[in-house]
Amino acid sequence: MTNYADRMIWQSTPCLHGEFCWHELNTRDAAGSTAFYSALLNATATTIPMPHGDYTMLAIGSHTLMGIMPISAASPADVQAHWVGSIAVDDIELMTARAAELGATIRTPVTQGSMGRSSVISDPTGAVCALFQADPGKTDGMNEHGPGAVVWNHLVTRDPARAVEFYSALLGWESELPPDGGADGARRMNAHGRSVAGIMPTSHPDDRSAWLTFICVERIEEASRTATQLGATALTDVVGFPSIGSVVVLRDPQGATFCVVEPAQRGEA
């Protein structure tokens, strides 16, 4: 088991409108998912009783990483384990309504939670994400960056141009070619002077559009090996991207797809 927190400096940045601010794993086996990610990341789990099922938060020391929650029993049987990233917005009602106007499907209307209000949408290409507005004083408004934390999000979609158009209009993201090239419509999306997400085409026309969650690790070969020992399946070899780092795509034992990334620059995402 690797204690990544001992070898990489943690950083934090203000979480502003249009930036990913939280990530949750939705799973039909919360206990199994908690055991897998706790072991992979050497994280501590804290469970909070909730009416719809216990909510689990993973942390390394004082650094909160992510949430794990059960898929509702009322969900269709074909809904598999999946990650959902939340994007911070300044006005949840306005942004949810605007998303619908721009062609998104509202999967969950604006709902009050313990930390703020959120909605879940499918963008016009079919990828799911959440919008979130924190209640005053409920969060510190900071994003954690370090080993074990989610540090990047990449939309893999059948229609990159439509996705770029949608998120640019909704959140004010600005599109640019990624440093390692923009073949087939791949773009890096920026806000507030920094990169916030990537958009790229799917490898196969029949693939669903989906957001990929990237979890930072200190040593990617070691992390990939540990993940497979814990029951995950490697879907790719380790691939290097000059602008991101070394990446491998994995499917966890409960069926959710995610990435681990060893950043190109040490000590930052």
C-alpha positions in Angstrom: 0.0 0.0 0.0 1.5 3.4 -1.0 1.3 6.5 1.2 1.4 9.0 -1.6 0.8 11.9 0.8 4.4 11.6 2.1 6.0 12.5 -1.2 4.1 15.3 -3.0 3.3 18.8 -1.8 -0.4 19.6 -1.5 -1.7 22.8 -3.0 -5.1 24.5 -3.1 -6.6 27.0 -5.5 -9.8 29.1 -5.1 -12.8 27.3 -6.7 -14.5 29.9 -9.0 -17.6 29.9 -11.2 -17.2 27.4 -14.0 -14.6 25.2 -12.2 -15.0 21.6 -11.0 -15.3 21.7 -7.2 -16.3 18.2 -6.1 -16.5 14.6 -7.3 -18.7 11.7 -6.2 -18.7 8.1 -7.1 -22.2 6.6 -7.6 -22.1 2.9 -7.0 -24.3 -0.1 -6.3 -21.7 -1.5 -3.9 -20.7 1.4 -1.6 -18.8 -0.8 0.8 -16.8 -2.4 -2.0 -16.1 0.9 -3.6 -15.0 2.4 -0.3 -12.7 -0.5 0.4 -11.1 -0.2 -3.1 -10.4 3.5 -3.2 -9.4 3.6 0.5 -6.8 0.9 -0.2 -5.7 2.4 -3.5 -5.2 5.9 -2.1 -4.4 5.0 1.5 -7.3 7.1 2.5 -9.5 7.2 5.6 -13.3 6.8 5.1 -15.9 8.7 7.1 -19.6 7.6 6.7 -22.4 10.1 7.2 -26.0 8.6 7.6 -28.3 10.0 5.0 -32.0 9.3 4.3 -31.3 7.8 0.8 -28.3 5.8 2.0 -25.0 6.4 3.8 -22.7 9.0 2.3 -19.0 8.3 2.6 -16.2 10.8 2.3 -12.5 9.8 1.7 -9.7 11.9 3.1 -5.9 11.8 3.4 -5.0 13.6 6.7 -6.8 17.0 6.5 -7.3 16.7 2.8 -10.8 15.7 1.7 -10.7 13.8 -1.6 -14.1 12.7 -2.8 -17.5 11.3 -1.9 -19.0 7.8 -2.4 -22.8 7.4 -2.5 -25.2 4.5 -3.3 -27.1 4.5 -6.5 -30.8 4.8 -5.7 -32.8 1.6 -5.6 -35.3 3.4 -7.8 -32.7 3.9 -10.6 -33.1 1.8 -13.7 -31.3 -1.6 -13.5 -28.9 -0.6 -16.3 -27.4 2.3 -14.4 -23.9 1.2 -13.6 -21.3 2.7 -11.2 -20.1 6.1 -12.5 -18.3 9.2 -11.4 -20.1 12.6 -11.4 -18.1 15.9 -11.3 -19.7 19.0 -9.8 -19.1 22.4 -11.4 -19.3 25.5 -9.2 -21.8 28.2 -10.4 -22.7 31.5 -8.9 -26.5 31.1 -9.6 -27.7 27.5 -9.6 -31.3 28.3 -10.8 -30.1 30.6 -13.6 -27.4 28.2 -14.8 -29.7 25.1 -14.7 -32.4 26.9 -16.7 -29.7 28.2 -19.1 -28.3 24.6 -19.6 -31.8 23.5 -20.6 -32.1 26.4 -23.1 -28.8 25.3 -24.6 -29.9 21.7 -25.2 -29.1 19.9 -21.9 -31.4 17.5 -20.3 -32.1 18.2 -16.6 -31.8 14.8 -14.9 -32.2 16.1 -11.3 -33.7 19.6 -10.7 -32.2 22.0 -8.3 -32.2 20.3 -4.9 -31.0 21.6 -1.5 -28.3 19.5 0.2 -26.3 19.8 3.3 -23.7 22.0 1.7 -25.6 23.8 -1.0 -27.9 23.5 -3.9 -27.2 21.3 -6.9 -28.7 19.9 -10.1 -27.6 17.1 -12.4 -27.6 17.6 -16.2 -26.8 15.6 -19.4 -25.1 17.9 -21.8 -26.3 17.9 -25.5 -23.8 15.1 -26.3 -25.1 12.9 -23.5 -22.4 13.4 -20.8 -23.5 13.8 -17.2 -22.2 16.4 -14.7 -23.6 18.4 -11.8 -23.9 22.1 -11.2 -23.4 23.2 -7.6 -23.8 26.5 -5.6 -22.5 26.3 -2.1 -24.5 27.8 0.8 -22.7 30.8 2.4 -20.1 29.5 4.9 -20.6 25.9 4.1 -17.3 25.3 2.2 -13.9 26.9 2.2 -14.3 27.5 -1.6 -10.9 25.8 -2.3 -9.9 22.9 -4.6 -7.3 20.5 -3.2 -4.5 19.3 -5.5 -2.3 16.5 -4.3 -1.8 12.7 -4.4 -5.2 11.0 -4.1 -7.2 14.1 -5.1 -9.2 14.5 -8.3 -7.1 17.0 -10.3 -8.4 16.9 -13.9 -11.6 16.2 -15.9 -11.7 15.2 -19.5 -14.9 15.0 -21.6 -14.7 12.1 -24.1 -17.6 12.8 -26.6 -18.9 11.9 -30.0 -19.3 15.5 -30.8 -16.5 17.7 -29.5 -17.6 20.8 -31.4 -21.1 20.7 -29.9 -19.6 20.1 -26.4 -17.2 23.1 -26.8 -20.1 25.2 -28.0 -22.3 24.2 -25.0 -19.9 24.6 -22.2 -18.5 27.9 -23.6 -22.0 29.3 -23.8 -23.1 28.0 -20.4 -20.0 28.7 -18.3 -17.9 31.1 -20.3 -15.1 28.5 -20.9 -12.6 29.5 -23.6 -11.3 26.9 -26.0 -7.8 26.4 -27.2 -5.8 23.7 -28.9 -4.0 21.5 -26.3 -0.2 21.8 -26.3 0.1 18.3 -27.6 -2.2 18.9 -30.6 -5.9 19.2 -31.3 -6.5 16.4 -33.8 -10.2 15.5 -34.4 -11.5 18.5 -32.5 -9.7 18.0 -29.1 -9.6 21.2 -27.1 -8.4 22.4 -23.7 -11.0 24.6 -21.9 -9.9 27.6 -19.8 -11.5 29.9 -17.2 -10.1 32.6 -15.0 -6.7 32.3 -16.6 -6.2 28.6 -16.0 -7.1 25.3 -17.6 -10.2 23.7 -16.1 -11.0 20.7 -18.4 -10.3 18.9 -21.7 -12.6 17.8 -24.5 -11.7 15.1 -26.9 -13.5 12.7 -29.4 -14.3 9.2 -28.6 -12.2 6.4 -30.0 -15.3 4.5 -31.4 -18.4 6.1 -32.8 -20.7 4.0 -30.6 -19.1 5.0 -27.4 -21.2 7.1 -25.0 -20.1 10.6 -24.2 -18.8 10.8 -20.6 -16.6 12.8 -18.3 -13.5 11.0 -17.2 -12.2 11.7 -13.6 -8.4 11.9 -13.1 -7.0 11.0 -9.7 -3.5 12.2 -9.0 -0.8 9.6 -7.9 2.9 9.9 -7.1 4.0 6.9 -9.2 1.7 5.8 -11.9 3.2 2.3 -12.6 2.9 1.5 -8.9 -0.6 2.9 -8.6 -1.8 1.0 -11.7 -0.3 -2.2 -10.4 -2.0 -1.7 -7.0 -5.3 -1.0 -8.6 -5.3 -4.2 -10.6 -4.2 -6.2 -7.5 -7.3 -4.7 -5.8 -9.5 -5.9 -8.6 -9.5 -3.1 -11.2 -9.1 -3.6 -14.9 -6.6 -1.6 -16.9 -8.3 -0.4 -20.1 -5.2 1.3 -21.6 -1.5 1.1 -21.2 0.2 4.1 -19.5 0.2 6.9 -22.0 2.1 10.2 -21.7 0.7 13.6 -22.5 3.2 16.5 -22.4 0.5 18.9 -21.0 -1.0 16.6 -18.4 1.4 13.8 -17.5 1.3 10.0 -17.6 -2.2 8.5 -17.6 -3.8 5.1 -17.4 -7.5 4.4 -17.8 -9.0 1.9 -15.3 -12.3 0.3 -14.5 -12.8 -0.2 -10.8 -14.2 -3.5 -9.4 -17.7 -2.1 -9.3 -17.6 -1.0 -13.0 -16.8 2.7 -12.8 -14.2 4.1 -15.3 -11.6 6.5 -14.0 -8.0 7.6 -14.7 -4.9 7.9 -12.5 -2.4 10.5 -13.6 1.1 11.2 -12.6 1.4 14.9 -13.3 3.9 16.2 -15.8 5.1 18.8 -13.3 5.8 17.6 -9.8 3.9 19.2 -7.0 1.1 20.6 -9.1 -1.9 19.3 -11.0 
